Amino acid sequence: MIDVMNMFKARMYMKRNEPFLYSWHAYVGYELDLFKAFERPMSKFDVADAYQLDENLLDQWVSVGLSIGHLKEAGRGRYKISHAWKLPKPKGNYSSGVLLKEMMELHIPTLLSYPEMMRKQSRNHFDEEKHAPTVAETSRLLEVLALPKMSKKIRENDCKTVLDIGCGEAGYIQKLAERFPNTEFTGIEISPAVTEKAQENTRDNENITIENADLWNYHPEKQQDMVMMNNVIHYIDLEKRQELFTELASWLNDGGILSVVTPIAGSVEDPPFANVFNSFFSSFDNLYRLPTRDELAEWGEEAGLEMLGIKTVIKEGSWYIAQYQKRG
Ligand SMILES: C[S@@+](CC[C@H](N)C(=O)[O-])C[C@H]1O[C@@H](n2cnc3c(N)ncnc32)[C@H](O)[C@@H]1O
């Protein structure tokens, strides 16, 4: 009887893990540009030769691709991609593959280090310089969904100055600056490599200034009509979050808007992804857990801001945009 139960459980774990194969296969294909290689019918030998790859391992990767439907046979020993719309685009085209890369190279190895961390009562250290470029690029995937909510507030409040804290590659301010040519946008970013990328991206935008600065040592030259802070809260120590909200509120003109994008977690009703995100952040000594909905309300209230609302950006990832207004 016990053996039957064991067998049943083992099968269940395998079945539940099946989706991982799709992600793994897509990740390898993205990382090595293999989906591009097999865009047209190609033999394994030709691809291994052209890309200087181990032929046996490529052979295995192709076999998995055939069994999960990422690849199909194309005659005369050649193979070709199948269901192209499901596969990540090649690197550098705002490809969804960057999310796979972050998951496979950063999130999963970190989650797998849990037993060791728990036994040793130790933490990993988040290597900002190493991961900042990938993380900044992944964050950009959310832009399309969050932008309309930011634009709406800029339009409604006729904002003439907008400051973006931890602006990453400046994706948000660049799109907003094009939509609002008479508004002055400033972005600050702590990572020198990411700042450089942001400056490069916005070189032709006359109404954008990007500065390499730590938000804790920064003070804007003038009061702002809107301050944005997107996907930055998990970089902030729990004890300093209230202080940060109070500081950001002090940079706003009366009637000014604070707009914050963040995942929310901490309650059993939040989707599993959000709670696992928290497991990930908590395993670093320099990243911190996500805020709860109540905390977001409390920090705003304490900083003299009126909560305008918390709206969904991506439900499955528990991603939200919280917007506040400074009481006049
Ligand atoms: C997850 S990325 C988000 C980028 C962008 N805001 C977005 O949502 O696409 C967070 C960014 O905040 C930056 N950052 C973290 N701590 C900071 C600080 N103390 N001052 C300024 N920037 C900071 C990081 O380097 C990183 O580029």
PDBQT file of the ligand as one rigid body, heavy atoms in Angstrom, charges set to zero:
ROOT
HETATM    1  C1  LIG A 401      13.801  46.545 -10.620  1.00  0.00    +0.000 C 
HETATM    2  S1  LIG A 401      14.609  47.948 -11.268  1.00  0.00    +0.000 S 
HETATM    3  C2  LIG A 401      13.248  48.918 -11.843  1.00  0.00    +0.000 C 
HETATM    4  C3  LIG A 401      13.610  49.910 -12.928  1.00  0.00    +0.000 C 
HETATM    5  C4  LIG A 401      12.448  50.817 -13.412  1.00  0.00    +0.000 C 
HETATM    6  N1  LIG A 401      12.011  51.699 -12.370  1.00  0.00    +0.000 N 
HETATM    7  C5  LIG A 401      11.290  49.965 -13.894  1.00  0.00    +0.000 C 
HETATM    8  O1  LIG A 401      10.319  49.781 -13.149  1.00  0.00    +0.000 OA
HETATM    9  O2  LIG A 401      11.369  49.453 -15.020  1.00  0.00    +0.000 OA
HETATM   10  C6  LIG A 401      15.063  48.863  -9.817  1.00  0.00    +0.000 C 
HETATM   11  C7  LIG A 401      16.117  49.899 -10.074  1.00  0.00    +0.000 C 
HETATM   12  O3  LIG A 401      16.297  50.707  -8.902  1.00  0.00    +0.000 OA
HETATM   13  C8  LIG A 401      17.656  51.010  -8.767  1.00  0.00    +0.000 C 
HETATM   14  N2  LIG A 401      17.921  51.388  -7.353  1.00  0.00    +0.000 N 
HETATM   15  C9  LIG A 401      17.959  50.556  -6.285  1.00  0.00    +0.000 A 
HETATM   16  N3  LIG A 401      18.270  51.222  -5.167  1.00  0.00    +0.000 NA
HETATM   17  C10 LIG A 401      18.421  52.534  -5.522  1.00  0.00    +0.000 A 
HETATM   18  C11 LIG A 401      18.771  53.719  -4.815  1.00  0.00    +0.000 A 
HETATM   19  N4  LIG A 401      19.040  53.689  -3.513  1.00  0.00    +0.000 N 
HETATM   20  N5  LIG A 401      18.840  54.886  -5.491  1.00  0.00    +0.000 NA
HETATM   21  C12 LIG A 401      18.593  54.916  -6.838  1.00  0.00    +0.000 A 
HETATM   22  N6  LIG A 401      18.276  53.826  -7.565  1.00  0.00    +0.000 NA
HETATM   23  C13 LIG A 401      18.185  52.634  -6.932  1.00  0.00    +0.000 A 
HETATM   24  C14 LIG A 401      18.326  49.713  -9.212  1.00  0.00    +0.000 C 
HETATM   25  O4  LIG A 401      19.682  49.896  -9.599  1.00  0.00    +0.000 OA
HETATM   26  C15 LIG A 401      17.455  49.261 -10.383  1.00  0.00    +0.000 C 
HETATM   27  O5  LIG A 401      17.897  49.715 -11.638  1.00  0.00    +0.000 OA
ENDROOT
TORSDOF 0
